[in-house]
Amino acid sequence: MNGMAENMEHEGFDLPFLLKEIDILADELSKLPPSMDRTALELRLAQMRQIVELRHTRRGMKNLDPN
């Protein structure tokens, strides 16, 4: 999995595109009938979105750190 993350970084990872796609998927999930499965998927997707944003933010902060 780390190899995939490194490849995304070297290939100009498009964070806004990924976040937009996650939001589209979340919107599609919200159209399904309420269920425990849907709720679990929505929660997992929300966690994934937060992790992606956090990792990208931390990586950006490392690049700005002069040390």
C-alpha positions in Angstrom: 0.0 0.0 0.0 2.9 2.4 0.7 4.1 1.9 -2.8 0.7 3.2 -4.1 0.9 6.3 -1.9 4.4 7.0 -3.1 3.3 6.6 -6.7 0.5 9.1 -6.2 2.9 11.6 -4.7 5.3 11.3 -7.7 2.5 11.4 -10.3 1.1 14.7 -9.0 -1.7 13.4 -6.8 -4.9 15.3 -7.4 -6.4 15.8 -3.9 -9.3 18.0 -5.0 -10.4 15.4 -7.6 -10.3 12.6 -5.0 -12.2 14.6 -2.4 -14.8 15.5 -5.0 -15.2 11.8 -6.0 -15.6 10.8 -2.3 -18.3 13.5 -1.9 -20.1 12.2 -5.0 -20.0 8.7 -3.6 -21.3 9.9 -0.2 -24.2 11.7 -2.0 -25.0 8.5 -3.9 -24.9 6.5 -0.7 -27.4 9.0 0.9 -29.9 8.1 -1.8 -30.1 4.5 -0.7 -32.8 3.3 1.7 -31.7 3.8 5.3 -30.0 0.7 6.8 -27.2 -0.4 9.1 -25.1 -1.2 6.1 -25.6 2.2 4.5 -24.7 3.9 7.8 -21.6 1.8 8.2 -20.5 2.7 4.6 -21.2 6.4 5.2 -19.1 6.4 8.4 -16.3 4.5 6.7 -16.3 6.9 3.8 -16.2 9.9 6.1 -13.3 8.4 7.9 -11.5 7.8 4.7 -12.0 11.4 3.6 -10.6 12.7 6.8 -7.6 10.5 6.6 -6.8 11.6 3.0 -7.1 15.2 4.0 -5.0 14.8 7.1 -2.2 12.9 5.4 -2.1 15.4 2.6 -2.1 18.3 5.0 0.8 16.7 7.0 2.7 16.0 3.9 2.3 19.6 2.8 3.5 20.8 6.2 6.6 18.7 6.0 7.4 20.2 2.6 7.1 23.7 4.1 9.3 22.9 7.2 12.8 24.3 6.6 14.4 21.8 9.0 
